[in-house]
Amino acid sequence: MITLIDYGGSNLRSVQKAFEFVGAPVQVTADAGVVRQAEKLVLPGVGAFGAGIAALRQRGLDTAVGEAAERGVLLLGICLGMQLLFDESNELGRYRGLGLIPGQVTRFVPRPSILKVPHMGWNQISHNGSKPLLRGVPSGAHAYFVHSYYCQPANPESIIADTDYGRSFASIVGRDNVYGIQFHPEKSQMVGLQILRNFVEMA
């Protein structure tokens, strides 16, 4: 059972449908008690970091997610959900995140006519093929991105895949039982569906 955390994010339904397409039962909840007892957790999201972390805290979901991760529940953050896993972000201020993956979230530096922000569209993900989350996904496969900020893990070993956009940045991260995907798997066709299927099948 995939427990999809509802804290007001706008891409909830599309993520739910993608998991259902790969055969996973999904429950959508804003109840911290349900999150604490989940088998597998998914934290989706689009929008600004500050609003996202505030919405989680208002519902007590930040503590619930942390407690679930502490007891070893597999957790997947998607897009903003990945960024919220980190210690802090400087998006429109300075905000503390969930602190499940050490590191920071910072903005791409635009360069007119060379590097436009947001980073939007299809781009390649590169990886060494060693992680079960990427089983069946070739290095260099394309995924669909929409973001202006990127994650900088404190430990380079937390980077599972990277992508080049004026600089190399972490497009998939993982630490123990906690994973994050910066791109939108639900918009990334067969590549995204394979990653979600892998997450469903992971023990």
C-alpha positions in Angstrom: 0.0 0.0 0.0 1.4 3.4 -1.0 0.4 6.2 1.3 0.3 9.5 -0.6 0.6 12.5 1.7 -1.9 15.2 1.1 -0.8 18.6 2.4 -2.4 20.7 -0.3 -0.1 20.0 -3.2 -1.5 20.3 -6.7 0.0 17.3 -8.4 -1.6 14.7 -6.0 -4.0 13.2 -8.4 -1.6 12.7 -11.2 0.9 10.9 -8.9 -1.9 8.7 -7.5 -2.9 7.7 -11.1 0.7 6.9 -12.0 1.1 4.6 -9.0 -2.3 2.9 -9.8 -1.2 2.5 -13.4 1.8 0.3 -12.3 -0.6 -1.7 -10.1 -0.1 -0.3 -6.6 -3.0 0.3 -4.2 -2.9 4.0 -3.0 -4.4 5.7 -0.1 -4.4 9.5 0.1 -4.3 11.0 3.5 -3.7 14.2 5.5 -3.9 12.3 8.8 -0.6 12.2 10.7 -1.7 9.0 12.5 -2.1 7.2 9.2 1.3 8.5 8.0 3.0 7.1 11.1 1.6 3.6 10.4 2.2 3.6 6.6 4.0 0.8 4.8 5.4 3.1 2.1 5.2 6.9 1.9 5.2 9.3 -1.0 5.6 13.0 -0.5 4.6 14.8 -3.7 4.5 18.6 -4.3 4.9 21.5 -6.5 5.3 25.2 -5.6 7.4 27.0 -3.0 9.4 25.4 -0.3 8.3 27.8 2.5 4.6 27.2 1.8 5.1 23.4 1.5 6.9 23.0 4.8 4.4 25.3 6.6 1.5 23.2 5.3 3.2 20.0 6.6 3.8 21.5 10.0 0.3 22.9 10.3 -1.0 19.4 10.0 1.6 17.7 12.2 2.8 15.8 9.1 6.4 16.9 9.4 6.8 15.0 12.7 4.8 12.0 11.4 7.0 11.7 8.3 10.1 11.9 10.4 8.9 9.2 12.8 7.9 6.9 9.9 11.3 7.4 8.3 13.0 6.7 11.6 11.4 3.3 11.9 12.6 2.4 8.4 9.5 3.1 6.2 10.5 3.6 2.6 9.9 7.3 1.7 9.9 8.9 -1.7 9.8 12.6 -2.2 8.9 13.9 -5.7 9.8 17.4 -7.0 9.1 19.8 -4.1 8.7 16.7 -2.0 12.3 15.8 -2.6 13.5 19.3 -1.7 11.5 19.2 1.6 13.6 16.2 2.6 16.6 18.4 3.0 17.9 20.6 5.9 17.0 24.0 4.5 16.2 26.1 1.4 16.9 29.7 0.5 13.8 30.0 -1.8 12.2 33.4 -1.1 13.8 33.4 2.3 15.4 30.8 4.5 13.4 27.8 5.7 14.2 24.7 7.6 13.2 21.4 6.0 12.5 17.9 7.3 16.3 17.3 7.7 16.1 13.7 6.5 18.9 14.2 3.9 21.7 16.6 5.0 22.2 19.4 2.5 20.6 22.5 1.1 18.3 23.6 -1.7 19.4 26.6 -3.8 18.4 28.4 -7.0 19.9 28.0 -10.4 21.8 31.1 -11.5 20.3 32.2 -14.8 22.5 33.3 -17.7 20.5 35.1 -20.4 20.1 33.2 -23.6 22.3 30.3 -22.2 20.6 29.1 -19.0 17.0 29.9 -18.5 15.2 29.5 -15.1 13.1 27.6 -14.4 14.7 24.4 -15.8 11.7 23.1 -17.8 11.4 20.2 -20.2 13.2 17.0 -21.0 16.7 16.3 -19.8 18.9 13.3 -19.2 19.5 11.5 -15.9 22.9 9.8 -15.5 23.6 7.0 -13.0 25.8 3.9 -12.5 23.0 1.4 -12.5 23.7 0.2 -9.0 20.5 1.2 -7.2 17.2 -0.8 -7.2 15.2 2.4 -7.7 16.7 2.7 -11.2 16.5 -1.0 -12.3 15.6 -1.1 -16.0 16.3 2.6 -16.5 19.3 3.2 -18.7 21.8 5.9 -17.8 21.1 8.8 -20.2 17.3 8.3 -20.2 15.2 11.4 -20.4 12.8 12.7 -17.7 10.6 15.8 -17.5 11.7 18.6 -15.2 10.1 21.8 -13.9 12.0 23.6 -11.2 14.0 26.7 -10.4 15.8 25.3 -7.3 18.0 22.2 -7.0 19.3 20.1 -4.1 22.9 20.0 -2.9 23.4 16.9 -0.6 26.1 17.4 2.0 27.3 13.9 1.3 28.0 13.1 -2.5 27.2 9.5 -1.8 23.5 10.6 -1.4 23.4 11.3 -5.1 21.9 8.4 -7.0 21.6 10.2 -10.4 22.6 13.5 -11.7 21.6 15.9 -14.5 23.4 18.7 -16.3 21.8 22.1 -16.6 24.6 24.6 -16.7 26.1 22.5 -13.8 25.7 19.0 -12.6 22.9 18.7 -10.0 21.3 15.8 -8.1 18.2 14.6 -9.9 17.7 11.5 -7.7 19.0 11.2 -4.1 18.8 8.5 -1.5 19.9 8.0 2.1 19.1 4.7 3.8 15.3 4.3 3.3 14.7 7.9 2.1 14.7 8.7 -1.6 14.0 11.8 -3.6 13.3 12.5 -7.3 13.6 16.1 -8.6 11.8 15.5 -12.0 8.2 14.5 -12.4 8.0 10.7 -12.8 4.2 10.9 -13.5 5.1 13.1 -16.6 8.2 11.2 -17.7 6.4 8.4 -19.6 7.9 4.9 -19.4 11.0 6.1 -17.6 9.0 7.6 -14.8 6.6 4.7 -14.6 9.5 2.2 -14.3 11.0 4.2 -11.4 7.6 4.2 -9.6 7.2 0.5 -10.3 10.7 -0.1 -8.8 9.7 1.8 -5.7 6.6 -0.2 -5.3 8.6 -3.5 -5.6 11.4 -2.4 -3.2 11.5 -4.3 0.1 
